[in-house]
Each structure stands twice: as C-alpha cells, then as structure tokens.
Amino acid sequence: MLILLPPSEGKADAGAGRRLDLARLSLPELNPVRQEVLAALVALGAGPPEAALAALGLGPGQHGELRRNARLERAATAPAGRIYTGVLYEALDLATLPPAAQRAAGRQVLVSSGLWGAVRLTDRIPPYRCPIGARLPGTGALPAVWRRVLGPALTAAAGAGPVLDLRSGAYAAAWSPRGELAVRTVTVRVLHEREVDGVPVRTVVSHFNKATKGRLVRDLLLAGARPRTADALVTALRDLKYTVCEQPTPPGRARQVDLVVSEL
C-alpha cells in the first residue's frame, strides 16, 4: 500500500544534521526538476522581498521565510517526518509509533511537495516555504512542472498494491492516477455528522479533516494493515471502526469514500 499525504505549512524551525543532498532523496528521477525548482526558490528568496512575498502568498510579517528559503542549499536537514509539524502530522505523531510502525511509515508514505515533488518521511530535507500555488520566476505553475515527471515515479512507487490518496486538491492537481492504477486508488473526504433540529446533517470539515487523516494513517500503521486491493483497503478502514460511505465512481477513476465522524 502506498499512502499519499499533503505537506504542511507548519514546519520545524531548523534542521539538525547534514546539508541537503538531493542524491540521497527517494525517487531520484525527480532530481532534475527538484534542482530547477530549488534554484528558482533560492533566487526568489534572495531577491526583492515584496515580489517574493507575493509569489509565495506570504504576508508582510513573514520575511523570515524568505531568508530561510535563500539558505536552503546550505541549511541543515532533518527527516521529513520531523520537518512537517502541521495538524495532520501532530495527529500522526510519528515519533510515538512503535519501531515496526515507524518502519512501515518510512516504506509506505510519500508526502507531496511543491519543492520536492514527493519525499518519504525518512528523507532529510531542510525547513522551507514553497506551496504548490507559488509563482516562481522561470518555472511556470508548479502543478504543471511536476505533472511532467510525477506520473512514472509515483506509479512505480505504488507497485501492484492499492493507493490511499489523502492529498488536498491543490496537490492532487500535480498528479492524478490514471488507468489501472486509478482503479486501485482510494480517495478520502472527511464529513462531520451532527443533528440539526433532530435531523442528521453531514458537512465537510477543514481543520479537523487534517487531524482525522493523521489519525487514520496512524491507526493503519499501528494495525499493521497490508491490504493488497482497494476493496481490502476499504475493509481495513471499516475494521478500524471508521464509518465509511462509498460514493459512485465513474469507470477508470479513483474510488471515492467519505469518512463520517461525529466527534472532532
């Protein structure tokens, strides 16, 4: 099983180990584009701050993000599982998983990224700021840049097993499974169910959507789940006591399921 996660805007303040070495990252076939995007991001961080803030969607008080980006090529690194610190990763709580579950996370999880394309939780990266919607000089729209190379890399990473795609829509735009792989892919939407005037109402959640997805991945890793098909993956979610409602799926498209929660 391959699990695809979004990155988080929240990141550790600094790495603690050796400098970035693209040759050591997983999916080395992505390195030419990683180098292209990295060079553009570093140059942007070293240029006029007003333009850089606008390109990255940052506010006037976030000049520190620009300085950090300008130093990326010589910055200290840490495993991606420690660099990402947002709500999803807090709920996943990788550091408290038992060793076997941590090893499974290192094998099964890929994190989408506007800068790296995709990395494993064990890949050493520096803290950075580069959302998929960033407008970097000379690169064009990042989803289109990554779409050129992510398909073969992620298809190979998926192998013959199912894919649990928990990415947000912006990152899914950089690559969507096609053909036979799409049939093996399960996408998840989190819905909150509550009673309004005695009637059950389900609504999409945002902040708690991330936390639920983090807990979901944690539960799968703790259970040692190894589904071999999309059907088995959906069954594994139900075995973990999640309320799963399947949505009609057009032929050749990824399977869509709703995870219904009553508590946030």
Secondary structure, 3 states (H helix, E strand, C coil): CEEEECCCCCECCCCCCCECCHHHCCCHHHHHHHHHHHHHHHHHHHCCHHHHHHHHCCCCCCHHHHHHHHCHHHCECEEHHHHECCHHHHHHCHHHCCHHHHHHHHHHEEEEECCCEEEECCCEECCCCCCCCCCCCCCCCHHHHHHHHHHHHHHHHHCCCCEEECCCHHHHCCCCCCHHHHHCEEEEEEEEEEEECCEEEEEECCHHHHHHHHHHHHHHHHHCCCCCCHHHHHHHHHHCCCEEEECCCCCCCCEEEEEEECCC
